[in-house]
Amino acid sequence: MIWTQAKTMFAAALLAMSAGLAASVAWAQVDVESVVEKEVVVQRDGASVVVREPAERVVPGEVVVYTYRLRNSGDQPASNVAPSTRIPEEMIYISGSAEGPGARATLSADEGASFAPEGEVLVQGEDGSLRPARPEEFTNIRWVLEQPLAPGAQTSVAFKARLK
């Protein structure tokens, strides 16, 4: 019980500190807002509906949605926009959850040294051969916007992860 409470408190601190994108941003005119939420089921008009609420408290096993809202605050199109973030160590990436309209998501299992589409990330197995990375082995996510972000335009990218 004490471990679960400590882990829950740790998770809240982890969520607050890990919601940022990589600091080495080459597209300085793009503002980034980080949002960390969890999905909950509520009843509306007799039907169950999934809504998102701030992830102020998360317990082991719960899924968190990390969303990064990007806005071009400059007066020129922002090209080569490729936000990336570290997956918090206490979280396990949910397979297939990296998304964003007009963005191509890639993952890393080597602390961001290399990126590839999810099914193509390879790691060395116990026998020395290469095998596809499992969700718990992913360390970073990067999205590449396929088109420049126009002045004043906004988009978002997101992923889901489960607290260990």
N, C-alpha and C positions, 0 to 999 in steps of 0.2 A: 504494500500500500504506500509506504513512504517513497519507494523508488518511482512508482507511478506518479505521485504528486510532484516529485522533483523533476521527472521527465516532462510533465505537463508544463511546469513553470519554465524549464529550460526551453521547451518548444516555443513558448510565447516570446522569449528573448531572441531565440533563433530566427523566428519569423520576422521580427522587427529589424534585425540587423542584416538579413540575407536577401532582402527584396530588391537590392540594387543591381543595375547592369554594370558591366565592365567599365572601369573608369577611363580606359584609353580609347576614348571615342573620337574618331576622326571627323565626325559630322557634328561639330559644335553647335550648329544652328538648330539641332533637333533636341527638343525638351522631352524628358522622360519622366513619367509619373508611374510609380510602382504601387500596385494594389495586391494585397494578400487576403484571400477570402476562402471560405469553405462553403460547400453546397449543402443545403438542408432541405428537407421535404416539409412543406406546409400544406394545409388544407385551404383551398379557395373554391367557393361555390360547389362544395361537395366533391371536388377532385383533388388528387395529390399533385402538387406542383413543386418542382425543384427551383429554389432561389439561392442566390449567393448572399452571404453576410460576412462582415469583417471577421477574420480569423484571430480573434483576441485570445481565445483559449482553444488549444488543440490537444487531444489526447492520442496516445499511441493507436495506430490503425486508421485514424481519420485522414481524409484526403484534403489537401490544400490546393487552391488554384492561384498561381502566380501570374499576374497580368501586368504587362508593361505597355503603357499608352504612350505613343510617340507622336509628337507634333512638331512640324517644321515652323519655327518662329522666325526664320530668315526671309529674305526677299528673293532668294534664288532656290531652284530645286536642289534638294539634298540627294546626292548620288552616293552609291556604294554604302548605303545604310545597312549595317550588319550588327545589330545588338547581340550581345552574348552575356550569359550569366552562369554562375556556378550553381550547381544543384547542392543545396545544403547537405552536409554530411549525415545529418540525422533523418534525411528524407530519402525515399526510394521513388525514382521517376516512374510515372504510370505510362506504360508502353502506348505509343500512338497519340499521346496527348499534346505534343508540341504543335502549335497551330498559329496561324495568322493569315489574314486575307492578303494575297499577293506576296507571301513570304515563303521561302523554302527553309525548312527547319533541318538542322544537322546536329549531331551529338558527338560527344567526345568521351572516351574512357581513360584518357591520359592527361587529365588536368588542363585540357584545352590546347594541348600541343598539336593535335590534329582533329579534324572533324569530318564526318561522313553521314550519309543518310542512315537512319536508325538500323535498318537491317544489314548495313554494310560495315558497321563498326566492329572491328575484330580485336580480340585480346588473346593472349597466350594462355592455353589451357594447362592443366597440371601435367599433362604428358608432353608439353612443349609445342604442341600443334596449335594453329590458330583456329579460333571458333568465334561465332557471333557473341557480342557482349550481351549480358543479361541486364534487365532494368536496374538492378541494384549496383551495377558496375559503372553506370554513366556518371560522369563528374560535371559536365558542362553542356550547355545548349547554346546554339547560335542560329539566328534567323538571318537570312539574306533577303532584303526587299528586292523583288524582281524589277521594279520600276523606281525611278527617282521619286522622292516624296515632294510634291509641289508645295510652294509657299502657302502657309496656312492650313495645309492638309494634315489630317490625323489618321492614324491606324493603330492597331494594337497587336501584340503577340502574347502568347500564354503557354503555360504548361501546368500539368498536375503532378503532384507527388504525395506519397503516403508517409506519415510519420512512423518511424520504426518503433 
